[in-house]
Amino acid sequence: TALYVSDRQNDYSAADFNFTDIGLENGKTYTVTVTGYVDSDVTVPTDAQVVLSTVDSYTWLSNVNFVAGEAFTLTKEFTVDTSADSKLRVQSNGEGATV
């Protein structure tokens, strides 16, 4: 499945994925992989990164640099804990807010 994100203004302007919607079960361990691409005409600020995080505890699971015209991959093994979190989020760090 593909998702196109544009016109971002904040690092928390993001794509959220509910654990239940994507089939993740409490107490089970999963490896999550997100692959994306930054359009070649995008201005990428210095130190801008894409981030895979949990929504409620705000835990960063994986982060890599944004590079205009290049693909990125975020990957992390984690154990679902629904007492702490309910969603995964793909967002940016502060420097990458407009990417």
DSSP file (Angstrom, degrees, kcal/mol; ACC not computed):
  #  RESIDUE AA STRUCTURE BP1 BP2  ACC     N-H-->O    O-->H-N    N-H-->O    O-->H-N    TCO  KAPPA ALPHA  PHI   PSI    X-CA   Y-CA   Z-CA
    1    1 A T              0   0    0      0, 0.0     2,-0.3     0, 0.0     0, 0.0   0.000 360.0 360.0 360.0 143.9    0.0    0.0    0.0
    2    2 A A        -     0   0    0      2,-0.0     2,-0.4    34,-0.0    34,-0.1  -0.862 360.0-170.6-117.2 152.2    1.2    3.5   -0.7
    3    3 A L        -     0   0    0     -2,-0.3     2,-0.5     2,-0.0    12,-0.0  -0.992  10.5-151.8-141.0 129.3    0.6    6.8    1.0
    4    4 A Y        -     0   0    0     -2,-0.4     2,-0.4     2,-0.0    -2,-0.0  -0.913  12.7-169.4-106.6 127.1    1.6   10.2   -0.3
    5    5 A V        +     0   0    0     -2,-0.5     2,-0.3    94,-0.1     3,-0.1  -0.955  16.0 155.3-118.3 131.8    2.2   12.9    2.3
    6    6 A S        +     0   0    0     -2,-0.4    93,-0.1     1,-0.1    -2,-0.0  -0.925  46.0  39.4-146.3 170.8    2.7   16.6    1.4
    7    7 A D        +     0   0    0     -2,-0.3     2,-0.2     1,-0.2    -1,-0.1   0.825  69.0 172.6  57.2  37.5    2.4   20.1    2.8
    8    8 A R        +     0   0    0     90,-0.3    -1,-0.2     1,-0.1     3,-0.1  -0.504  18.0 169.0 -74.9 145.1    3.8   19.2    6.2
    9    9 A Q        +     0   0    0      1,-0.2     2,-0.3    -2,-0.2    89,-0.2   0.488  60.9  48.2-128.4 -15.6    4.4   22.0    8.7
   10   10 A N  S >  S-     0   0    0     87,-0.3     3,-1.4    86,-0.1    -1,-0.2  -0.935  75.0-125.0-131.1 150.6    5.1   20.2   12.0
   11   11 A D  T 3  S+     0   0    0     -2,-0.3    81,-1.7     1,-0.3    -1,-0.1   0.817 114.5  52.8 -63.1 -28.3    7.3   17.3   13.0
   12   12 A Y  T 3  S+     0   0    0     79,-0.2     2,-1.0     2,-0.1    -1,-0.3   0.453  75.3 110.0 -88.5  -1.4    4.1   15.6   14.4
   13   13 A S    <   +     0   0    0     -3,-1.4     2,-0.2    84,-0.1    -5,-0.0  -0.670  61.5 140.0 -70.5 107.4    2.2   16.0   11.2
   14   14 A A        -     0   0    0     -2,-1.0     2,-0.6    77,-0.1    77,-0.2  -0.783  62.5 -97.1-147.4 174.9    2.3   12.3   10.5
   15   15 A A  E     -A   90   0A   0     75,-2.0    75,-2.3    -2,-0.2     2,-0.3  -0.953  39.7-161.1-106.2 119.7    0.8    9.0    9.4
   16   16 A D  E     -A   89   0A   0     -2,-0.6     2,-0.5    73,-0.2    73,-0.2  -0.805   7.2-163.6-104.2 144.1   -0.6    7.0   12.3
   17   17 A F  E     -A   88   0A   0     71,-3.0    71,-2.4    -2,-0.3     2,-0.1  -0.947  17.2-136.4-130.1 109.6   -1.3    3.3   12.2
   18   18 A N  E  >  -A   87   0A   0     -2,-0.5     4,-1.6    69,-0.2    69,-0.3  -0.397  15.8-130.6 -63.0 135.7   -3.5    1.8   15.0
   19   19 A F  T  4>S+     0   0    0     67,-2.7     5,-2.6     1,-0.2     3,-0.4   0.922 108.7  49.2 -51.7 -47.1   -2.2   -1.5   16.3
   20   20 A T  T >45S+     0   0    0     66,-0.4     3,-0.9     1,-0.2    -1,-0.2   0.863 107.3  54.8 -65.4 -35.5   -5.6   -3.1   15.9
   21   21 A D  T 345S+     0   0    0      1,-0.2    -1,-0.2    -3,-0.1    -2,-0.2   0.809 113.6  41.0 -67.8 -29.4   -6.0   -1.9   12.3
   22   22 A I  T 3<5S-     0   0    0     -4,-1.6    -1,-0.2    -3,-0.4    -2,-0.2   0.272 118.9-107.3-105.3  11.4   -2.7   -3.4   11.1
   23   23 A G  T < 5 +     0   0    0     -3,-0.9     2,-0.4    -4,-0.3    -3,-0.2   0.664  63.5 152.0  80.9  18.1   -3.1   -6.6   13.1
   24   24 A L      < -     0   0    0     -5,-2.6     2,-0.4    -6,-0.2    -1,-0.2  -0.699  29.8-152.3 -85.9 134.0   -0.6   -6.1   15.9
   25   25 A E    >   -     0   0    0     -2,-0.4     3,-1.8     1,-0.1    55,-0.4  -0.834  23.5 -97.2-111.7 143.0   -1.5   -8.0   19.1
   26   26 A N  T 3  S+     0   0    0     -2,-0.4    55,-0.2     1,-0.2     3,-0.1  -0.252 106.5  14.6 -55.7 135.1   -0.5   -7.1   22.7
   27   27 A G  T 3  S+     0   0    0     53,-2.8     2,-0.3     1,-0.3    -1,-0.2   0.278  98.6 116.7  84.9 -10.9    2.5   -8.9   24.0
   28   28 A K    <   -     0   0    0     -3,-1.8    52,-2.5    51,-0.0     2,-0.4  -0.637  60.8-129.9 -93.1 150.9    3.7  -10.1   20.6
   29   29 A T  E     +D   79   0B   0     -2,-0.3     2,-0.3    50,-0.2    50,-0.2  -0.839  30.0 175.7-103.2 135.1    7.0   -9.1   19.0
   30   30 A Y  E     -D   78   0B   0     48,-2.8    48,-2.7    -2,-0.4     2,-0.6  -0.924  30.9-132.1-133.2 154.9    7.1   -7.8   15.5
   31   31 A T  E     -D   77   0B   0     -2,-0.3     2,-0.5    46,-0.3    46,-0.3  -0.968  28.3-160.3-105.4 120.4    9.6   -6.4   13.0
   32   32 A V  E     -D   76   0B   0     44,-3.0    44,-2.1    -2,-0.6     2,-0.4  -0.861   8.9-174.7-104.0 132.4    8.2   -3.3   11.5
   33   33 A T  E     -D   75   0B   0     -2,-0.5     2,-0.5    42,-0.2    42,-0.2  -0.995   5.1-174.5-129.3 129.7    9.6   -1.9    8.2
   34   34 A V  E     -D   74   0B   0     40,-2.8    40,-3.0    -2,-0.4     2,-0.5  -0.991   4.4-168.9-122.6 125.6    8.6    1.3    6.5
   35   35 A T  E     +D   73   0B   0     -2,-0.5     2,-0.3    38,-0.2    38,-0.2  -0.953  17.3 160.0-114.7 133.8   10.0    2.2    3.1
   36   36 A G  E     -D   72   0B   0     36,-2.5    36,-2.4    -2,-0.5     2,-0.3  -0.825  27.0-137.8-142.0-179.8    9.5    5.7    1.7
   37   37 A Y  E     -D   71   0B   0     34,-0.3     2,-0.5    -2,-0.3    34,-0.2  -0.997   9.5-141.7-146.6 138.2   10.9    8.1   -0.9
   38   38 A V        -     0   0    0     32,-2.0    31,-1.7    29,-0.4    32,-0.2  -0.903  34.4-113.0-101.3 124.7   11.6   11.8   -0.8
   39   39 A D    >   -     0   0    0     -2,-0.5     3,-1.4    29,-0.2    30,-0.4  -0.203  22.2-123.3 -54.6 146.7   10.7   13.6   -4.1
   40   40 A S  T 3  S+     0   0    0      1,-0.3    -1,-0.1    28,-0.3    28,-0.1   0.720 107.9  56.4 -69.0 -21.7   13.8   14.9   -5.9
   41   41 A D  T 3  S+     0   0    0      2,-0.1     2,-0.3    28,-0.0    -1,-0.3   0.328  82.6 110.9 -93.5   9.0   12.5   18.5   -5.9
   42   42 A V    <   -     0   0    0     -3,-1.4     2,-0.6    57,-0.0    26,-0.1  -0.657  68.3-130.7 -84.7 135.5   12.0   18.7   -2.1
   43   43 A T        -     0   0    0     -2,-0.3    -2,-0.1    55,-0.1    55,-0.1  -0.777  23.6-159.9 -83.7 120.5   14.3   21.0   -0.1
   44   44 A V        -     0   0    0     -2,-0.6     3,-0.1    -6,-0.0    52,-0.1  -0.904  10.7-136.4-107.2 115.3   15.7   18.9    2.8
   45   45 A P    >   -     0   0    0      0, 0.0     3,-1.8     0, 0.0    21,-0.2  -0.261  37.4 -83.0 -64.8 155.7   17.1   20.9    5.7
   46   46 A T  T 3  S+     0   0    0      1,-0.3     0, 0.0    50,-0.0     0, 0.0  -0.335 115.5  11.9 -56.8 136.9   20.3   19.8    7.4
   47   47 A D  T 3  S+     0   0    0      1,-0.2     2,-0.3    19,-0.1    48,-0.3   0.581  87.1 155.5  69.0  13.3   19.9   17.0    9.9
   48   48 A A    <   -     0   0    0     -3,-1.8    18,-2.6    47,-0.3     2,-0.3  -0.554  18.8-178.4 -72.5 131.6   16.2   16.3    8.8
   49   49 A Q  E     -B   65   0A   0     -2,-0.3    44,-1.8    16,-0.3     2,-0.3  -0.949  28.9-130.4-132.8 151.7   15.2   12.8    9.6
   50   50 A V  E     -BC  64  92A   0     14,-2.5    14,-1.7    -2,-0.3     2,-0.4  -0.791  32.4-157.0 -93.9 145.2   12.2   10.5    9.2
   51   51 A V  E     -BC  63  91A   0     40,-2.5    40,-2.6    -2,-0.3     2,-0.5  -0.979  19.7-155.6-133.4 134.8   11.1    8.8   12.4
   52   52 A L  E     +BC  62  90A   0     10,-3.1     9,-3.1    -2,-0.4    10,-1.6  -0.954  38.6 156.6-101.5 124.1    9.2    5.6   13.3
   53   53 A S  E     -BC  60  89A   0     36,-2.7    36,-3.0    -2,-0.5     2,-0.3  -0.888  46.1-106.8-141.1 169.1    7.7    6.0   16.7
   54   54 A T  E     - C   0  88A   0      5,-1.9     4,-0.4    -2,-0.3    34,-0.2  -0.797  30.5-139.6 -95.0 148.2    5.0    4.9   19.1
   55   55 A V  S    S+     0   0    0     32,-1.8    -1,-0.1    -2,-0.3    33,-0.1   0.943  88.9  38.8 -79.8 -49.5    2.3    7.5   19.6
   56   56 A D  S    S+     0   0    0     31,-0.3    29,-0.2     1,-0.2    -1,-0.1   0.891 126.1  32.9 -76.6 -40.0    1.3    7.5   23.3
   57   57 A S  S    S-     0   0    0      2,-0.1    -1,-0.2     0, 0.0    -2,-0.2   0.524  98.0-134.7 -92.4  -5.9    4.8    7.0   24.9
   58   58 A Y        +     0   0    0     -4,-0.4     2,-0.5     1,-0.2    -3,-0.2   0.861  42.8 166.2  55.7  40.1    6.5    9.0   22.1
   59   59 A T        -     0   0    0     -5,-0.2    -5,-1.9     1,-0.0     2,-0.6  -0.769  34.0-136.7 -89.6 124.2    9.3    6.4   21.8
   60   60 A W  E     +B   53   0A   0     -2,-0.5    -7,-0.3    -7,-0.2     3,-0.1  -0.708  24.7 176.7 -79.4 122.8   11.5    6.7   18.7
   61   61 A L  E     -     0   0A   0     -9,-3.1     2,-0.3    -2,-0.6    -8,-0.2   0.798  65.8  -4.2 -95.0 -36.5   12.0    3.2   17.3
   62   62 A S  E     +B   52   0A   0    -10,-1.6   -10,-3.1    14,-0.1    -1,-0.4  -0.976  60.7 179.9-158.2 142.8   14.0    4.0   14.2
   63   63 A N  E     +B   51   0A   0     -2,-0.3     2,-0.3   -12,-0.2   -12,-0.2  -0.988   3.3 172.4-150.1 141.7   15.2    7.2   12.5
   64   64 A V  E     -B   50   0A   0    -14,-1.7   -14,-2.5    -2,-0.3     2,-0.1  -0.941  39.4 -85.7-142.0 161.8   17.2    7.9    9.3
   65   65 A N  E     -B   49   0A   0     -2,-0.3     2,-0.3   -16,-0.2   -16,-0.3  -0.410  35.4-125.7 -70.5 141.9   18.2   11.0    7.3
   66   66 A F        -     0   0    0    -18,-2.6     2,-0.4   -21,-0.2   -18,-0.2  -0.703  28.1-173.4 -77.6 137.9   15.9   12.4    4.6
   67   67 A V    >   -     0   0    0     -2,-0.3     3,-1.9     3,-0.3   -29,-0.4  -0.974  27.8-116.8-135.8 122.8   17.7   12.7    1.3
   68   68 A A  T 3  S+     0   0    0     -2,-0.4   -28,-0.3     1,-0.3   -29,-0.2  -0.321  99.5  13.1 -58.3 132.7   16.0   14.4   -1.7
   69   69 A G  T 3  S+     0   0    0    -31,-1.7     2,-0.3   -30,-0.4    -1,-0.3   0.577 110.6 101.6  79.3  10.4   15.5   12.0   -4.6
   70   70 A E    <   -     0   0    0     -3,-1.9   -32,-2.0   -32,-0.2    -3,-0.3  -0.916  68.0-119.1-129.9 155.0   16.3    8.9   -2.5
   71   71 A A  E     -D   37   0B   0     -2,-0.3     2,-0.3   -34,-0.2   -34,-0.3  -0.473  25.3-159.6 -81.9 157.7   14.5    6.1   -0.7
   72   72 A F  E     -D   36   0B   0    -36,-2.4   -36,-2.5    -2,-0.1     2,-0.4  -0.963   4.4-155.8-134.6 156.0   14.6    5.5    3.0
   73   73 A T  E     -D   35   0B   0     -2,-0.3     2,-0.4   -38,-0.2   -38,-0.2  -0.992   3.6-168.9-134.7 127.6   13.9    2.4    5.1
   74   74 A L  E     +D   34   0B   0    -40,-3.0   -40,-2.8    -2,-0.4     2,-0.3  -0.939  16.7 170.6-108.2 134.9   13.0    2.4    8.8
   75   75 A T  E     +D   33   0B   0     -2,-0.4     2,-0.3   -42,-0.2   -42,-0.2  -0.995   5.4 157.9-147.9 142.8   13.0   -0.9   10.6
   76   76 A K  E     -D   32   0B   0    -44,-2.1   -44,-3.0    -2,-0.3     2,-0.5  -0.935  31.9-136.4-162.5 136.4   12.7   -2.0   14.2
   77   77 A E  E     +D   31   0B   0     -2,-0.3     2,-0.3   -46,-0.3   -46,-0.3  -0.834  40.5 159.2 -89.7 132.3   11.8   -5.1   16.2
   78   78 A F  E     -D   30   0B   0    -48,-2.7   -48,-2.8    -2,-0.5     2,-0.5  -0.988  39.5-121.2-151.4 159.7    9.5   -4.3   19.1
   79   79 A T  E     -D   29   0B   0     -2,-0.3   -50,-0.2   -50,-0.2     2,-0.2  -0.899  33.6-119.9-104.9 127.5    7.0   -5.8   21.4
   80   80 A V        -     0   0    0    -52,-2.5   -53,-2.8    -2,-0.5     2,-0.4  -0.466  29.9-179.2 -69.0 130.0    3.5   -4.4   21.5
   81   81 A D    >>  -     0   0    0     -2,-0.2     4,-2.2   -55,-0.2     3,-1.8  -0.861   8.4-173.7-131.2  95.8    2.5   -3.1   24.9
   82   82 A T  T 34 S+     0   0    0     -2,-0.4    -1,-0.1     1,-0.3    -2,-0.0   0.583  81.7  68.0 -72.2  -8.1   -1.1   -1.7   24.7
   83   83 A S  T 34 S+     0   0    0      1,-0.1    -1,-0.3     3,-0.0     3,-0.1   0.689 115.6  27.4 -77.9 -17.1   -0.9   -0.4   28.3
   84   84 A A  T <4 S+     0   0    0     -3,-1.8     2,-0.3     1,-0.3    -2,-0.2   0.701 129.3  17.3-111.0 -30.6    1.7    2.1   26.9
   85   85 A D     <  -     0   0    0     -4,-2.2    -1,-0.3   -29,-0.2     3,-0.1  -0.963  36.7-176.1-147.0 157.6    0.8    2.6   23.3
   86   86 A S  S    S+     0   0    0     -2,-0.3   -67,-2.7     1,-0.2   -66,-0.4   0.433  72.1  33.4-129.5  -7.9   -2.0    2.1   20.7
   87   87 A K  E     -A   18   0A   0    -69,-0.3   -32,-1.8   -68,-0.1     2,-0.3  -0.973  60.6-131.4-148.7 157.5   -0.4    3.3   17.4
   88   88 A L  E     -AC  17  54A   0    -71,-2.4   -71,-3.0    -2,-0.3     2,-0.4  -0.850  28.8-158.5-102.3 150.0    2.8    3.5   15.3
   89   89 A R  E     -AC  16  53A   0    -36,-3.0   -36,-2.7    -2,-0.3     2,-0.6  -0.992  16.0-155.7-133.5 138.3    3.6    6.8   13.7
   90   90 A V  E     +AC  15  52A   0    -75,-2.3   -75,-2.0    -2,-0.4   -38,-0.2  -0.969  44.7 130.4-108.8 116.3    5.8    7.8   10.8
   91   91 A Q  E     - C   0  51A   0    -40,-2.6   -40,-2.5    -2,-0.6     2,-0.3  -0.515  47.7-105.3-141.2-156.9    6.8   11.4   11.3
   92   92 A S  E     - C   0  50A   0    -81,-1.7   -42,-0.2   -42,-0.3     2,-0.1  -0.862  27.6-103.8-133.7 171.3   10.0   13.5   11.3
   93   93 A N    >   -     0   0    0    -44,-1.8     3,-0.8    -2,-0.3     4,-0.1  -0.353  53.4 -88.3 -81.2 178.8   12.3   15.2   13.7
   94   94 A G  G >  S+     0   0    0      1,-0.3     3,-1.4     2,-0.2     4,-0.2   0.877 128.0  54.5 -58.4 -40.5   12.0   18.9   14.2
   95   95 A E  G 3  S+     0   0    0    -48,-0.3     3,-0.4     1,-0.3   -47,-0.3   0.785 109.0  49.5 -65.2 -26.8   14.4   19.7   11.4
   96   96 A G  G X  S+     0   0    0     -3,-0.8     3,-1.9   -49,-0.2    -1,-0.3   0.222  72.7 119.0 -96.4  14.6   12.4   17.6    8.9
   97   97 A A  T <  S+     0   0    0     -3,-1.4   -87,-0.3     1,-0.3    -1,-0.2   0.770  79.5  42.0 -54.7 -31.1    9.0   19.2    9.7
   98   98 A T  T 3         0   0    0     -3,-0.4   -90,-0.3     1,-0.2    -1,-0.3   0.429 360.0 360.0 -99.5   1.8    8.5   20.5    6.2
   99   99 A V    <         0   0    0     -3,-1.9    -1,-0.2   -50,-0.1    -2,-0.2   0.463 360.0 360.0 -83.0 360.0    9.7   17.4    4.3
